[in-house]
């Protein structure tokens, strides 16, 4: 069984920053990709950023230059540094972990609200 524990969401100011963390625990497995997705109100879940075990990254156009994904493989943790926040970033953010074998796992989601 795999557990993903997310933290770091909350209220952010426009132009401000927040940092999300997601730690994977439970069964021992090799992780391929780790990433973040978000679901805006009334919208489908969308990719924010992903990072492979080799360090290759992929970002949504809407967050390029503002968000940075990183990971600590030893801690099995992925981070999302979010800078220059806008109200359009308000969403529930979900951590995603893709093992080398088997299905992907999702975190429970953490609310990010950007408002003055």
C-alpha positions in Angstrom: 0.0 0.0 0.0 1.3 3.4 -0.9 0.4 6.6 0.9 1.0 10.1 -0.4 0.9 12.9 2.2 0.6 16.4 0.8 1.3 19.6 2.7 1.8 23.3 2.1 -1.4 24.4 0.7 -3.5 27.3 2.0 -4.0 31.0 1.3 -1.6 32.9 -0.8 -1.4 36.5 -1.8 -1.4 37.6 -5.4 2.2 37.9 -6.4 3.2 35.8 -3.4 4.6 32.3 -3.0 3.6 28.9 -1.7 5.5 25.6 -1.5 3.8 22.3 -1.8 5.3 19.0 -0.6 4.3 15.4 -1.2 5.9 12.5 0.5 5.4 8.9 -0.6 5.5 6.1 2.0 4.4 2.5 2.4 5.3 -0.3 0.0 8.8 -0.3 -1.4 8.7 0.5 -5.1 10.8 2.3 -7.6 9.4 5.6 -8.7 9.5 6.7 -12.3 7.8 10.1 -12.4 6.4 12.4 -9.8 4.3 15.4 -10.4 1.5 17.8 -9.6 -1.9 18.3 -11.1 -4.6 20.7 -10.2 -8.4 21.0 -10.5 -9.8 24.4 -10.9 -13.4 25.0 -9.8 -15.8 23.4 -12.4 -12.9 22.2 -14.5 -11.2 18.9 -15.2 -7.9 18.0 -13.5 -4.9 19.3 -15.5 -1.2 18.8 -15.4 0.9 21.4 -13.6 4.4 19.9 -13.6 6.1 16.5 -13.7 9.6 15.3 -13.2 11.1 12.0 -14.2 13.6 10.1 -12.1 16.2 11.4 -14.5 15.3 15.0 -13.8 13.4 15.8 -17.0 10.6 18.3 -16.3 7.4 19.2 -18.0 5.3 22.2 -17.2 2.0 23.5 -18.2 2.3 26.7 -20.2 0.3 28.6 -17.6 2.9 28.1 -14.9 6.2 28.1 -16.9 8.6 30.6 -15.4 6.6 30.8 -12.1 6.5 27.3 -10.7 9.4 25.0 -10.1 9.1 21.3 -9.5 11.9 19.4 -7.6 12.2 16.1 -5.9 14.3 14.4 -3.3 14.6 10.8 -4.4 16.1 9.6 -1.1 13.1 11.1 0.8 10.7 10.0 -1.9 9.3 13.6 -1.9 8.3 15.9 -4.6 8.0 19.7 -4.2 6.3 22.5 -6.1 7.6 26.0 -5.5 4.9 28.4 -6.7 5.9 32.0 -7.2 4.1 35.0 -8.6 0.8 33.5 -7.7 -2.4 34.8 -9.4 -6.0 34.2 -8.5 -6.1 31.9 -11.5 -3.9 29.5 -9.6 -6.7 28.9 -7.1 -7.4 25.1 -7.3 -7.0 21.8 -5.5 -3.6 20.5 -6.1 -2.9 16.8 -6.4 0.3 14.9 -6.1 0.9 12.1 -8.5 3.4 9.3 -8.3 4.1 6.9 -11.1 5.9 3.7 -10.1 8.2 2.0 -12.7 5.7 -0.8 -12.6 2.0 -0.6 -11.9 -0.6 2.0 -11.6 -0.1 5.6 -10.6 -1.1 6.9 -7.1 -2.8 10.2 -6.2 -2.6 12.3 -3.1 -5.8 13.4 -1.3 -5.4 17.0 -2.7 -4.6 20.2 -1.0 -6.4 23.5 -1.5 -4.5 26.5 -2.7 -6.4 29.8 -2.7 -4.9 33.0 -4.0 -6.7 36.1 -2.8 -6.0 39.4 -1.3 
